């Protein structure tokens, strides 16, 4: 019930549109002005003959699509600034956490991470009618301007509610997602994949824009994630969400399979028995007794692998079925090693050729009977037990919520965090141990947590890049009361706490740190004057083209991005000829932003023979020194490329 009067007459047109929508829902469409009737379709619905209208085509259109394409392609003058005080192990870590609008950040990462990201996982706003969507600025020609409403704060965030009653309910959401996915595709390796969490409200539209951006043939699959029961009154209680997966090039993916986690449990138990100096026979008896006992108690789920209960000097195995599934198998005369007689054969013949059998026998992987009356079998080692990535995943989302709550001293500081187990599973199947994982809707940083946890378990060297807009937390929330003023503060603290917990529990020697960067305007002055407007004040301003308050590390970061160098590269600070020098990835890039650069300094730094070197334009002693430094570097270090900012 409304609290305030509208103080206006009834909108009869809107009422009529709703009446038509009830009869012909396919004839109602979204436009820039809101809901409208597609009169061509309405005519067709009311005619038994084909009505000529706009040329039909199979593609998804919405108001704002062209602008979203333009927005993806517009360059940005923004940069990233390092925040050392929020980072952990800044100088040595290769993990990245970035605060800022993900569209701008994705643009900044285009050169440094082009075709370098193995896997992307995102959990964007679901468009439930209550979530916020990003309202991006679009460049317009001439005097045309897109007028936007919404909140804007010091972080330049633009988030507006997207109610179901909005005339551009789907269109606004699609305009938010399209440019971000378009830029994300550029970052994927040729065998890279993207996972996107979504629910029923937009899964159909998400599939369509992903078909357009990634190609319909690069659709990998749709994971059904069963969560908790939906207690909201409805016709069908919704108990699931989706995670759709697309690839950069599906032909490069191969088969996704990993060692079975259940088989790993049996292997760990085998290793425990082995440490007790038991004989092979005793180990087998103990292992079988444990598996049988577990079947009764159901303490551990070993379904599908409990038949791995044989042990020999090489380890755990089960005897593979030698029989072919139908008549016409291999008719082999296999001689028993003791009796020297031909062994009995399966009724349909053997399922493998003689070369396979001989190879297995040479490697000690054939299980012989006491005599020729037993069919020989090839041993299937437990190490080869694998599982495929299945399209169904179950985990009650309350488990994830409670896990995060426990991590934050029993405080519920984040609503609906992502599933840590689903993230771990996705990463383990879709990437290798040296992969870079990107999440540009980082939220509470579950993806970073999953990367660290997986690295600790398999001694991997995966790296993550998290991107999150610093959305302000509600003043009534537990997060705000606990001192977390925005979501980025929650994410960074979650990584710190998860790292400490993993390190304490596993003792694994992995990278627990992360470098924090914050999106900001360019470090360079952006002031232009007409000739008649110049005065001494403006000339003094141009004496230094770097904005006041920007540090040498700020400049270094912008140079790395402009030169297409990853932000994770090691950075070393040196003192050469009394001046501070930053060395990136050994001799890949040297930067010196001090004043007084002269010939003596050039001779000293030329001995380092860097590939690239950058100075401030104002940093040279004078114009003569600038030219002399350039010539000296050419002379003394011919491969060095010099630039100035």
Residue pairs with C-beta under 8 A, 6 or more apart in sequence:
14 35
17 28
17 35
17 36
17 37
20 27
20 28
20 37
20 42
21 27
21 28
21 35
24 41
24 42
24 45
26 41
26 45
27 37
27 38
27 41
27 42
27 45
28 35
28 36
28 37
28 38
29 35
29 36
29 37
29 38
30 36
30 62
30 63
30 167
30 168
30 169
30 170
30 171
31 63
31 167
32 63
32 64
32 168
33 167
34 166
34 167
34 168
35 167
40 51
40 53
40 54
41 53
43 51
43 53
44 50
44 51
44 53
59 212
60 174
60 205
60 208
60 209
60 212
62 170
62 171
62 174
62 175
63 168
63 171
64 168
64 171
64 172
64 174
64 175
65 174
65 175
65 178
67 138
67 146
67 175
68 136
68 138
68 174
68 175
68 176
68 178
68 179
69 178
69 179
69 182
70 138
70 139
71 103
71 136
71 137
71 138
71 139
71 179
72 103
72 178
72 179
72 180
72 182
72 183
74 107
74 139
75 107
76 104
76 107
76 108
77 521
77 522
77 526
78 100
78 104
78 108
78 519
78 520
78 521
78 522
79 108
79 519
79 520
79 521
79 522
79 523
79 554
79 557
79 558
79 561
80 98
80 100
80 105
80 108
80 517
80 518
80 519
80 520
80 557
80 558
80 561
80 567
81 517
81 518
81 520
81 523
81 550
81 553
81 554
81 557
82 90
82 515
82 516
82 517
82 553
82 554
82 557
83 99
83 516
83 517
83 518
84 90
84 516
84 553
86 97
86 492
86 516
87 93
87 97
87 513
87 514
87 515
87 516
88 495
88 496
88 499
88 512
88 513
88 514
89 511
89 512
89 513
89 514
90 513
90 515
91 570
91 571
91 572
92 511
92 513
92 570
93 511
93 512
93 513
93 514
93 515
93 568
94 463
94 511
94 568
95 448
95 451
95 463
95 464
95 465
95 511
95 513
95 514
95 515
95 568
96 463
96 464
96 465
96 466
96 514
96 515
96 517
96 567
96 568
97 442
97 445
97 448
97 465
97 466
97 468
97 488
97 491
97 492
97 495
97 514
97 515
97 516
97 517
98 105
98 465
98 466
98 467
98 468
98 516
98 517
98 518
98 519
99 155
99 468
99 469
99 470
99 488
99 516
99 517
99 518
99 519
100 155
100 467
100 469
100 470
100 518
100 519
100 520
101 134
101 156
101 157
101 158
101 469
101 519
102 134
102 180
102 440
102 441
102 467
102 468
102 469
103 134
103 136
103 179
103 180
103 183
104 519
105 440
105 467
105 519
106 180
106 183
106 184
106 187
106 440
106 467
107 183
108 519
108 561
109 187
109 465
109 561
110 183
110 186
110 187
111 561
111 562
111 563
111 564
112 560
112 561
112 564
112 565
112 566
112 567
113 187
113 436
113 438
113 465
113 566
114 186
114 187
114 564
115 186
115 187
115 188
115 189
115 190
115 192
116 187
116 189
116 436
116 566
117 187
117 188
117 189
117 192
117 436
117 437
117 438
117 465
118 188
118 189
118 191
118 192
118 193
118 430
118 431
118 432
118 435
118 436
118 437
119 192
119 193
119 194
119 195
119 426
119 427
119 430
119 431
119 435
119 437
119 438
120 184
120 187
120 188
120 192
120 193
120 194
120 195
120 437
120 438
120 439
120 440
121 194
121 195
121 196
121 197
121 423
121 426
121 427
121 437
121 438
121 439
121 447
122 184
122 194
122 195
122 196
122 197
122 439
122 440
122 441
123 196
123 197
123 418
123 439
123 441
123 443
124 176
124 177
124 196
124 197
124 198
124 441
125 131
125 132
125 133
125 162
125 173
125 176
125 441
126 198
126 199
126 201
126 202
127 133
127 162
127 169
127 170
127 173
127 201
127 202
128 199
128 201
129 162
129 163
129 164
129 169
129 201
130 161
130 163
131 161
131 162
132 159
132 160
132 161
132 162
132 471
133 159
133 160
133 162
133 172
133 173
133 176
134 158
134 159
134 176
134 469
135 148
135 149
135 150
135 158
135 159
135 160
135 172
135 176
136 158
136 175
136 176
136 179
137 146
137 148
137 158
138 146
140 146
148 158
149 160
150 158
150 159
150 160
151 157
151 158
151 159
151 160
152 158
153 472
155 469
155 470
155 486
157 469
157 470
157 471
159 469
159 471
162 169
162 172
162 173
163 169
166 172
170 202
170 205
173 202
173 205
174 205
174 209
177 206
177 209
178 209
178 213
180 440
181 194
181 209
181 210
181 213
181 214
182 213
184 194
184 438
184 440
185 194
185 213
185 214
185 248
187 438
188 194
188 247
188 248
189 248
190 248
190 249
190 252
191 247
191 248
191 249
191 252
191 253
191 254
192 247
192 248
193 220
193 245
193 246
193 247
193 248
193 253
193 430
194 214
194 245
194 246
194 247
195 223
195 243
195 244
195 245
195 426
195 430
196 206
196 210
196 243
196 244
196 245
196 246
197 225
197 241
197 242
197 243
197 418
198 206
198 241
198 242
198 243
198 244
199 238
199 241
199 242
200 238
203 242
203 244
206 244
207 219
207 244
210 219
210 244
210 246
211 219
214 246
214 247
214 248
217 250
218 246
218 247
218 248
218 249
218 250
219 244
219 245
219 246
219 250
220 245
220 246
220 247
220 250
220 253
221 244
221 245
221 389
221 391
222 242
222 243
222 244
222 245
222 391
223 242
223 243
223 244
223 245
223 391
223 392
223 393
223 422
224 240
224 242
224 391
224 392
224 393
225 240
225 241
225 242
225 243
225 393
225 394
225 395
225 419
225 422
226 239
226 240
226 392
226 393
226 394
226 395
227 239
227 240
227 241
227 395
227 396
227 397
228 239
228 396
228 397
228 398
229 237
229 239
230 237
230 238
230 239
231 237
243 393
243 422
243 426
245 430
247 253
255 388
256 388
256 389
256 429
256 430
257 386
257 387
257 388
257 389
257 429
258 386
258 387
258 428
258 429
259 383
259 385
259 386
259 387
260 304
260 305
260 385
260 386
260 387
261 387
262 300
262 301
262 302
262 303
262 304
262 305
262 387
263 305
263 308
263 382
263 383
263 385
265 300
265 302
266 287
266 291
266 302
266 305
266 308
266 316
266 382
267 315
267 316
267 382
267 383
269 287
269 290
270 283
270 287
270 311
270 315
270 316
270 382
273 282
273 283
273 286
273 287
274 283
278 286
280 311
280 312
280 313
281 311
283 311
284 309
284 310
284 311
287 309
287 311
287 316
288 309
291 302
291 306
291 309
294 300
294 302
294 306
295 302
295 306
305 382
305 385
307 318
308 316
308 317
308 318
308 380
308 382
308 385
309 316
309 318
310 316
310 317
310 318
310 319
310 367
310 379
311 317
312 364
312 379
313 364
314 364
314 365
314 381
315 381
315 382
315 383
316 381
316 382
317 365
317 367
317 379
317 380
317 381
317 382
318 379
318 380
318 382
319 367
319 377
319 378
319 379
319 380
320 377
320 378
320 379
320 380
321 351
321 377
322 346
322 350
322 351
322 352
322 375
322 376
322 377
322 378
323 329
323 346
323 347
323 348
323 349
323 350
323 351
323 375
324 330
324 346
324 348
324 349
324 350
324 351
325 348
325 351
326 348
327 347
327 348
327 349
328 348
328 349
329 346
329 348
329 349
329 350
329 351
330 349
330 350
330 351
330 352
330 353
330 354
331 345
331 349
331 350
332 345
332 349
332 350
332 354
332 357
333 342
334 342
334 343
334 357
334 376
335 341
335 342
335 343
336 342
336 343
336 368
336 369
336 371
336 372
336 376
337 368
338 368
338 370
338 371
339 371
339 372
341 371
341 372
342 372
343 369
343 372
343 373
343 374
343 375
343 376
344 372
344 373
344 374
344 375
345 375
346 375
350 357
352 378
356 378
357 366
357 376
357 378
360 366
360 378
360 379
365 378
365 379
365 381
366 376
366 377
366 378
366 379
367 376
367 377
367 378
367 379
368 374
368 376
369 375
369 376
389 425
389 426
389 429
389 430
393 419
393 422
393 425
395 419
395 421
395 422
397 416
397 419
400 417
400 418
400 419
400 420
400 421
400 446
401 412
401 415
401 416
401 417
403 420
404 413
404 414
404 417
404 444
404 494
405 411
405 412
405 413
407 494
407 497
407 498
407 501
408 482
408 493
408 494
408 497
411 478
411 479
411 482
412 478
413 477
413 478
413 479
413 482
413 484
413 490
414 443
414 444
414 479
414 487
414 490
414 494
417 443
417 444
417 446
418 443
418 444
418 446
418 447
419 446
420 446
420 449
420 450
420 453
423 446
423 447
423 449
423 450
424 450
424 453
424 454
427 435
427 437
427 450
427 451
427 454
427 462
428 454
428 458
431 437
431 462
433 455
433 458
433 459
433 460
433 461
433 462
434 460
434 461
434 462
435 462
435 463
436 462
436 463
436 464
436 465
437 447
437 451
437 462
437 463
437 464
437 465
438 464
438 465
438 467
439 445
439 447
439 448
439 464
439 465
439 466
439 467
440 467
441 467
441 468
442 448
442 466
442 467
442 468
442 491
443 468
443 487
443 491
444 487
444 490
444 491
444 494
445 466
445 468
445 490
445 491
445 492
445 494
445 495
446 494
447 464
447 466
448 464
448 466
448 491
448 494
448 495
448 498
448 514
449 494
449 495
449 498
451 462
451 463
451 464
452 495
452 498
452 499
452 502
452 510
452 512
453 498
453 502
454 460
454 462
455 461
455 462
455 508
455 510
455 511
456 502
456 503
456 506
456 508
456 510
457 506
457 508
459 508
459 510
460 510
461 510
461 511
463 511
463 568
464 514
466 491
466 495
466 514
468 487
468 488
468 491
469 487
469 488
470 486
470 487
470 488
470 489
471 486
471 487
472 485
472 486
473 479
473 480
473 484
473 485
473 486
473 487
473 490
474 480
479 490
483 489
484 490
484 493
492 514
492 516
495 514
499 512
499 513
500 512
502 508
502 512
503 512
515 567
515 568
517 557
517 567
521 547
522 547
522 558
523 546
523 547
523 550
523 554
523 555
523 558
524 545
524 546
524 547
524 645
525 541
525 542
525 544
525 545
525 546
525 547
527 538
527 541
529 538
543 618
544 618
545 617
545 618
545 645
546 555
546 616
546 618
546 645
552 580
552 582
552 591
552 593
553 582
555 591
555 593
555 616
555 645
556 571
556 582
556 584
556 591
556 593
557 567
558 645
559 589
559 591
559 614
559 645
560 566
560 567
560 569
560 584
560 589
561 567
563 589
563 612
565 584
565 585
565 588
565 589
569 584
569 585
569 588
570 584
570 585
570 586
571 582
571 583
571 584
572 582
572 583
572 584
573 580
573 581
573 582
573 583
574 580
574 581
574 582
574 583
575 581
576 592
576 601
576 604
576 605
576 608
577 600
577 601
577 604
577 605
579 592
579 594
579 596
579 597
579 601
580 592
580 593
580 594
581 590
581 591
581 592
581 605
582 589
582 590
582 591
582 592
583 589
583 590
583 608
583 610
584 590
584 591
587 608
587 609
587 610
587 611
588 610
588 611
588 612
589 610
589 611
589 612
589 613
589 614
590 605
590 608
590 610
590 612
590 613
590 614
591 613
591 614
591 615
592 601
592 605
592 613
592 614
592 615
592 619
593 615
593 616
593 619
594 619
595 616
595 618
595 619
596 619
596 621
597 615
597 619
597 620
597 621
597 625
597 626
597 629
598 620
598 621
598 625
598 628
598 629
599 625
599 628
599 629
599 632
601 629
602 628
602 629
602 632
602 633
602 636
603 632
603 636
605 613
606 632
606 633
606 636
606 637
606 640
607 636
607 637
608 637
609 637
609 639
609 640
610 637
610 640
611 639
611 640
611 641
612 640
612 641
612 642
612 643
613 633
613 640
613 641
613 642
613 643
614 642
614 643
614 644
614 645
615 629
615 642
615 643
615 644
615 645
616 644
616 645
617 644
617 645
619 644
620 626
620 629
626 644
629 642
630 642
633 640
633 642
634 640
